[in-house]
């Protein structure tokens, strides 16, 4: 699953991330690529704030790891999610 936050305000990007996380968890997605962009002079606000959002996200218990994709795309993060165990 992929989420592109380019062109959003900080508030819009944060809300969109939380909404997308809820969908990803409900759909049992195991990885979410979040494109924050690099920002001007490599100092983008969304890129800077994103790791904090991942830590305080109400769905944090579903996150295994958050890594910055430096080699492939320095303006992107990969969020790995836990597989959900559904009881039938």
Secondary structure, 3 states (H helix, E strand, C coil): CEEECCCCCHHHHHHHHHHHHHHHHHCCCCEEEEECCCCHHHCCHHHHHHHHHHHHCCCHHHEEEEEECCCCCCCEEEEEECCCCCCC
